[in-house]
Protein backbone atom coordinates (compact mmCIF):
# COMPACT_ATOMS: atom_id res chain seq x y z
CA UNK A 1 0.00 0.00 0.00
CA UNK A 2 1.47 3.42 -0.97
CA UNK A 3 2.64 5.75 1.82
CA UNK A 4 0.26 8.73 1.96
CA UNK A 5 2.95 10.93 3.53
CA UNK A 6 5.40 10.29 0.71
CA UNK A 7 5.92 13.42 -1.39
CA UNK A 8 5.23 13.29 -5.10
CA UNK A 9 8.33 13.51 -7.29
CA UNK A 10 9.26 16.84 -8.83
CA UNK A 11 9.41 16.35 -12.59
CA UNK A 12 12.21 18.19 -14.33
CA UNK A 13 10.04 18.86 -17.41
CA UNK A 14 7.39 20.61 -15.30
CA UNK A 15 10.00 22.78 -13.58
CA UNK A 16 11.67 23.62 -16.92
CA UNK A 17 8.35 24.61 -18.45
CA UNK A 18 7.39 26.72 -15.42
CA UNK A 19 10.72 28.58 -15.24
CA UNK A 20 10.82 29.25 -18.99
CA UNK A 21 7.19 30.42 -18.88
CA UNK A 22 7.77 32.79 -15.96
CA UNK A 23 10.90 34.31 -17.49
CA UNK A 24 9.97 34.26 -21.20
CA UNK A 25 6.89 36.43 -20.75
CA UNK A 26 8.46 38.84 -18.21
CA UNK A 27 11.79 39.20 -20.04
CA UNK A 28 14.09 39.40 -17.01
CA UNK A 29 13.29 37.95 -13.58
CA UNK A 30 15.18 37.86 -10.30
CA UNK A 31 15.83 34.41 -8.80
CA UNK A 32 14.06 35.63 -5.64
CA UNK A 33 10.83 36.25 -7.62
CA UNK A 34 11.02 32.85 -9.36
CA UNK A 35 10.47 30.92 -6.10
CA UNK A 36 6.79 31.86 -5.45
CA UNK A 37 5.92 31.61 -9.16
CA UNK A 38 7.42 28.15 -9.35
CA UNK A 39 5.55 27.07 -6.20
CA UNK A 40 2.25 28.08 -7.85
CA UNK A 41 3.03 26.35 -11.15
CA UNK A 42 4.41 23.03 -9.85
CA UNK A 43 2.31 21.39 -7.08
CA UNK A 44 5.07 18.93 -6.07
CA UNK A 45 7.50 21.85 -5.63
CA UNK A 46 5.00 23.70 -3.42
CA UNK A 47 4.96 20.89 -0.83
CA UNK A 48 8.73 20.99 -0.18
CA UNK A 49 10.36 22.74 2.81
CA UNK A 50 12.04 26.10 1.95
CA UNK A 51 15.61 24.68 1.94
CA UNK A 52 14.61 21.94 -0.52
CA UNK A 53 12.78 24.43 -2.75
CA UNK A 54 15.94 26.53 -2.93
CA UNK A 55 18.06 23.48 -3.74
CA UNK A 56 15.66 22.25 -6.48
CA UNK A 57 15.52 25.74 -8.01
CA UNK A 58 19.34 25.98 -8.08
CA UNK A 59 19.65 22.55 -9.74
CA UNK A 60 16.99 23.46 -12.32
CA UNK A 61 18.65 26.81 -13.13
CA UNK A 62 22.07 25.15 -13.58
CA UNK A 63 20.57 22.52 -15.91
CA UNK A 64 18.74 25.14 -17.97
CA UNK A 65 21.85 27.32 -18.20
CA UNK A 66 23.97 24.32 -19.24
CA UNK A 67 21.46 23.55 -22.01
CA UNK A 68 21.69 27.18 -23.21
CA UNK A 69 18.03 27.94 -22.45
CA UNK A 70 18.66 30.70 -19.88
CA UNK A 71 21.37 33.08 -18.70
CA UNK A 72 21.84 33.82 -15.00
CA UNK A 73 23.68 37.07 -14.26
CA UNK A 74 24.42 39.02 -11.08
CA UNK A 75 23.67 42.77 -11.25
CA UNK A 76 25.53 45.65 -9.52
CA UNK A 77 23.68 45.14 -6.21
CA UNK A 78 24.38 41.40 -6.12
CA UNK A 79 20.91 40.29 -7.24
CA UNK A 80 20.74 37.24 -9.53
CA UNK A 81 18.67 37.84 -12.64
CA UNK A 82 17.45 35.21 -15.10
CA UNK A 83 16.95 35.83 -18.82
CA UNK A 84 15.67 33.38 -21.43
CA UNK A 85 17.87 32.90 -24.50
CA UNK A 86 16.46 32.60 -28.03
CA UNK A 87 16.89 28.82 -27.72
CA UNK A 88 14.93 29.00 -24.44
CA UNK A 89 12.14 30.95 -26.15
CA UNK A 90 11.84 28.22 -28.78
CA UNK A 91 11.73 25.53 -26.09
CA UNK A 92 9.03 27.41 -24.17
CA UNK A 93 6.92 27.84 -27.31
CA UNK A 94 7.22 24.09 -28.00
CA UNK A 95 5.94 23.36 -24.49
CA UNK A 96 3.15 25.91 -24.84
CA UNK A 97 2.03 24.58 -28.24
CA UNK A 98 1.81 21.03 -26.83
CA UNK A 99 -0.59 22.34 -24.16
CA UNK A 100 -2.61 24.53 -26.51
CA UNK A 101 -3.44 22.55 -29.60
CA UNK A 102 -5.43 24.36 -32.28
CA UNK A 103 -8.86 22.78 -32.24
CA UNK A 104 -10.11 21.87 -35.67
CA UNK A 105 -13.89 22.10 -35.79
CA UNK A 106 -15.88 19.48 -37.71
CA UNK A 107 -17.05 22.14 -40.14
CA UNK A 108 -14.96 24.96 -41.53
CA UNK A 109 -16.62 28.34 -40.90
CA UNK A 110 -15.42 29.65 -44.30
CA UNK A 111 -13.19 32.22 -42.61
CA UNK A 112 -9.46 32.61 -42.91
CA UNK A 113 -7.11 33.59 -40.10
CA UNK A 114 -4.32 35.78 -41.43
CA UNK A 115 -1.20 36.83 -39.56
CA UNK A 116 0.81 39.72 -41.03
CA UNK A 117 3.96 41.18 -39.58
CA UNK A 118 6.29 44.04 -40.35
CA UNK A 119 9.35 43.71 -38.12
CA UNK A 120 12.56 45.76 -38.47
CA UNK A 121 15.73 43.95 -39.58
CA UNK A 122 17.35 44.41 -36.15
CA UNK A 123 14.73 41.97 -34.76
CA UNK A 124 15.40 39.41 -37.50
CA UNK A 125 16.05 36.60 -35.01
CA UNK A 126 12.67 37.03 -33.27
CA UNK A 127 10.93 37.38 -36.63
CA UNK A 128 12.51 34.15 -37.92
CA UNK A 129 11.60 32.24 -34.75
CA UNK A 130 8.04 33.55 -34.96
CA UNK A 131 7.75 32.57 -38.64
CA UNK A 132 9.08 29.05 -38.00
CA UNK A 133 6.71 28.60 -35.07
CA UNK A 134 3.55 29.57 -36.95
CA UNK A 135 4.68 27.46 -39.90
CA UNK A 136 5.09 24.42 -37.62
CA UNK A 137 1.62 25.14 -36.20
CA UNK A 138 0.16 24.72 -39.72
CA UNK A 139 0.15 28.22 -41.24
CA UNK A 140 1.16 28.57 -44.89
CA UNK A 141 2.50 31.61 -46.67
CA UNK A 142 -0.06 33.87 -48.35
CA UNK A 143 2.43 36.59 -49.35
CA UNK A 144 5.86 37.76 -48.17
CA UNK A 145 5.01 38.51 -44.52
CA UNK A 146 1.44 37.23 -44.49
CA UNK A 147 0.50 33.73 -43.36
CA UNK A 148 -2.88 32.02 -43.52
CA UNK A 149 -4.74 29.34 -41.54
CA UNK A 150 -8.39 28.18 -41.69
CA UNK A 151 -9.23 27.68 -37.98
CA UNK A 152 -9.51 29.99 -34.95
CA UNK A 153 -6.10 30.32 -33.30
CA UNK A 154 -5.93 33.83 -31.84
CA UNK A 155 -4.92 32.61 -28.37
CA UNK A 156 -1.88 30.76 -29.71
CA UNK A 157 -0.83 33.66 -31.94
CA UNK A 158 -1.07 36.05 -28.97
CA UNK A 159 1.06 33.72 -26.87
CA UNK A 160 3.73 33.23 -29.54
CA UNK A 161 3.85 36.93 -30.44
CA UNK A 162 4.24 37.93 -26.76
CA UNK A 163 7.07 35.41 -26.23
CA UNK A 164 8.96 36.71 -29.29
CA UNK A 165 8.05 40.35 -28.51
CA UNK A 166 6.28 40.71 -31.87
CA UNK A 167 2.95 42.16 -30.70
CA UNK A 168 3.59 45.73 -31.91
CA UNK A 169 4.59 44.68 -35.44
CA UNK A 170 2.00 41.93 -35.93
CA UNK A 171 -1.63 41.94 -37.09
CA UNK A 172 -4.05 39.02 -36.69
CA UNK A 173 -7.24 39.23 -38.70
CA UNK A 174 -10.17 37.07 -39.71
CA UNK A 175 -11.49 37.40 -43.24
CA UNK A 176 -14.04 35.76 -45.49
CA UNK A 177 -13.25 33.78 -48.60
CA UNK A 178 -11.36 35.64 -51.30
CA UNK A 179 -10.77 35.31 -55.04
CA UNK A 180 -7.64 33.13 -55.00
CA UNK A 181 -8.29 30.96 -51.95
CA UNK A 182 -8.97 27.71 -53.88
CA UNK A 183 -5.37 26.53 -53.58
CA UNK A 184 -5.51 27.03 -49.79
CA UNK A 185 -8.81 25.15 -49.59
CA UNK A 186 -7.16 22.26 -51.46
CA UNK A 187 -4.06 22.41 -49.28
CA UNK A 188 -6.08 22.14 -46.04
CA UNK A 189 -8.54 19.65 -47.62
CA UNK A 190 -11.49 21.79 -46.55
CA UNK A 191 -15.03 20.78 -47.36
CA UNK A 192 -17.29 23.52 -48.55
CA UNK A 193 -21.00 23.00 -48.13
CA UNK A 194 -23.54 25.62 -49.14
C-alpha positions in Angstrom: 0.0 0.0 0.0 1.5 3.4 -1.0 2.6 5.7 1.8 0.3 8.7 2.0 3.0 10.9 3.5 5.4 10.3 0.7 5.9 13.4 -1.4 5.2 13.3 -5.1 8.3 13.5 -7.3 9.3 16.8 -8.8 9.4 16.3 -12.6 12.2 18.2 -14.3 10.0 18.9 -17.4 7.4 20.6 -15.3 10.0 22.8 -13.6 11.7 23.6 -16.9 8.3 24.6 -18.5 7.4 26.7 -15.4 10.7 28.6 -15.2 10.8 29.2 -19.0 7.2 30.4 -18.9 7.8 32.8 -16.0 10.9 34.3 -17.5 10.0 34.3 -21.2 6.9 36.4 -20.8 8.5 38.8 -18.2 11.8 39.2 -20.0 14.1 39.4 -17.0 13.3 38.0 -13.6 15.2 37.9 -10.3 15.8 34.4 -8.8 14.1 35.6 -5.6 10.8 36.3 -7.6 11.0 32.9 -9.4 10.5 30.9 -6.1 6.8 31.9 -5.4 5.9 31.6 -9.2 7.4 28.1 -9.4 5.5 27.1 -6.2 2.3 28.1 -7.9 3.0 26.4 -11.1 4.4 23.0 -9.9 2.3 21.4 -7.1 5.1 18.9 -6.1 7.5 21.9 -5.6 5.0 23.7 -3.4 5.0 20.9 -0.8 8.7 21.0 -0.2 10.4 22.7 2.8 12.0 26.1 1.9 15.6 24.7 1.9 14.6 21.9 -0.5 12.8 24.4 -2.8 15.9 26.5 -2.9 18.1 23.5 -3.7 15.7 22.2 -6.5 15.5 25.7 -8.0 19.3 26.0 -8.1 19.6 22.6 -9.7 17.0 23.5 -12.3 18.6 26.8 -13.1 22.1 25.2 -13.6 20.6 22.5 -15.9 18.7 25.1 -18.0 21.8 27.3 -18.2 24.0 24.3 -19.2 21.5 23.6 -22.0 21.7 27.2 -23.2 18.0 27.9 -22.4 18.7 30.7 -19.9 21.4 33.1 -18.7 21.8 33.8 -15.0 23.7 37.1 -14.3 24.4 39.0 -11.1 23.7 42.8 -11.2 25.5 45.6 -9.5 23.7 45.1 -6.2 24.4 41.4 -6.1 20.9 40.3 -7.2 20.7 37.2 -9.5 18.7 37.8 -12.6 17.4 35.2 -15.1 17.0 35.8 -18.8 15.7 33.4 -21.4 17.9 32.9 -24.5 16.5 32.6 -28.0 16.9 28.8 -27.7 14.9 29.0 -24.4 12.1 30.9 -26.2 11.8 28.2 -28.8 11.7 25.5 -26.1 9.0 27.4 -24.2 6.9 27.8 -27.3 7.2 24.1 -28.0 5.9 23.4 -24.5 3.1 25.9 -24.8 2.0 24.6 -28.2 1.8 21.0 -26.8 -0.6 22.3 -24.2 -2.6 24.5 -26.5 -3.4 22.6 -29.6 -5.4 24.4 -32.3 -8.9 22.8 -32.2 -10.1 21.9 -35.7 -13.9 22.1 -35.8 -15.9 19.5 -37.7 -17.1 22.1 -40.1 -15.0 25.0 -41.5 -16.6 28.3 -40.9 -15.4 29.6 -44.3 -13.2 32.2 -42.6 -9.5 32.6 -42.9 -7.1 33.6 -40.1 -4.3 35.8 -41.4 -1.2 36.8 -39.6 0.8 39.7 -41.0 4.0 41.2 -39.6 6.3 44.0 -40.3 9.3 43.7 -38.1 12.6 45.8 -38.5 15.7 44.0 -39.6 17.4 44.4 -36.2 14.7 42.0 -34.8 15.4 39.4 -37.5 16.1 36.6 -35.0 12.7 37.0 -33.3 10.9 37.4 -36.6 12.5 34.2 -37.9 11.6 32.2 -34.7 8.0 33.6 -35.0 7.8 32.6 -38.6 9.1 29.1 -38.0 6.7 28.6 -35.1 3.5 29.6 -36.9 4.7 27.5 -39.9 5.1 24.4 -37.6 1.6 25.1 -36.2 0.2 24.7 -39.7 0.1 28.2 -41.2 1.2 28.6 -44.9 2.5 31.6 -46.7 -0.1 33.9 -48.3 2.4 36.6 -49.4 5.9 37.8 -48.2 5.0 38.5 -44.5 1.4 37.2 -44.5 0.5 33.7 -43.4 -2.9 32.0 -43.5 -4.7 29.3 -41.5 -8.4 28.2 -41.7 -9.2 27.7 -38.0 -9.5 30.0 -35.0 -6.1 30.3 -33.3 -5.9 33.8 -31.8 -4.9 32.6 -28.4 -1.9 30.8 -29.7 -0.8 33.7 -31.9 -1.1 36.1 -29.0 1.1 33.7 -26.9 3.7 33.2 -29.5 3.9 36.9 -30.4 4.2 37.9 -26.8 7.1 35.4 -26.2 9.0 36.7 -29.3 8.0 40.4 -28.5 6.3 40.7 -31.9 3.0 42.2 -30.7 3.6 45.7 -31.9 4.6 44.7 -35.4 2.0 41.9 -35.9 -1.6 41.9 -37.1 -4.0 39.0 -36.7 -7.2 39.2 -38.7 -10.2 37.1 -39.7 -11.5 37.4 -43.2 -14.0 35.8 -45.5 -13.2 33.8 -48.6 -11.4 35.6 -51.3 -10.8 35.3 -55.0 -7.6 33.1 -55.0 -8.3 31.0 -52.0 -9.0 27.7 -53.9 -5.4 26.5 -53.6 -5.5 27.0 -49.8 -8.8 25.1 -49.6 -7.2 22.3 -51.5 -4.1 22.4 -49.3 -6.1 22.1 -46.0 -8.5 19.6 -47.6 -11.5 21.8 -46.5 -15.0 20.8 -47.4 -17.3 23.5 -48.5 -21.0 23.0 -48.1 -23.5 25.6 -49.1 
